[in-house]
């Protein structure tokens, strides 16, 4: 079956799911129109949100009073295009890349102290002849950080005992690995162009996470929430945010529902984070207005919207 046929079937499948009228609203606005954001994280201690910028190679902070400041300035500590982030135990863990699509580029993981903004450590992957893209990450109970490498079709990991990112698993089914999360059992769930997969990080057992009769690809901003997965589907039409309900052993998707679809304020939503039974997400990354790190048409840029949708 061709990729075009798959996309058509996917659209038909999504259209058959029940659409629930969820409470959705704008949480806050960012006036920096040319940010081109990709990642969002939340720190429960300071009640701060962090939003990453692909275009400006930086991270901004929105505090509990919605004051917007630079947390990490453009290029600070060698940071590249900033993608996925997670806040965990007082640190902000960050994926960034330089030289996208270039074998000489770097894919990096940075750990920043949230209170001070000081970088505590950086891990760099740079392999001659290989193309990598660290897209998103998730943090295990023991402190291991697992990273989806979209361009190399792999999952990497870092921890305090390794100098450079280490390969956990590479497989052709991990082509364009993107959204990544963890089950309560500390197993990685990742979405790729081949669907959902689950990885036991100890045994490295790798298997599909079936959803009978459906083929779900291109999920960004994947989060685990109360025996379900929340994900943003942004490479097929209609763009939507979906909830995938898992069985009790987290090895099968039993059903799914569309939380919101084709919202008029959407412009390539990217990632989100669960906070107090709400899913906060970047609604308009405006990614299509960026080409080779240049804004194609500045006149079309709008303020960045962070929206929230009620979960239940």
Buried (B, 14 or more C-beta within 10 A) or exposed (E): EEEEEBBEEBEEBBEEBEEEEBEBEEBBEBEBBBBBBBBBBBBEEBEBBBBBBBBBBBBBBBEEEEEBEBBBBEEBBBBBBBBBBBBBEBBBBBBBBBBBEEEEBBBBBBBBEBEEBEBEEBBBBBBEEBBBBBBBBBBBEEEBBBBBBBBBBBBBBBEEEEEEBBEBBBBEBBBBBBBBBBBEEBBBBBBBBBBBBBBBBEEEEBEEBEBEEBBBBBBBBBBBBEEBBBBBBBBBEBBBBBBBBBEEEBBBBEBBBBBBBEBEEBBBBBBBBBBEEBBBBBBBBBBEBBEEEEBEEEEEBEEBBBBBBEBE
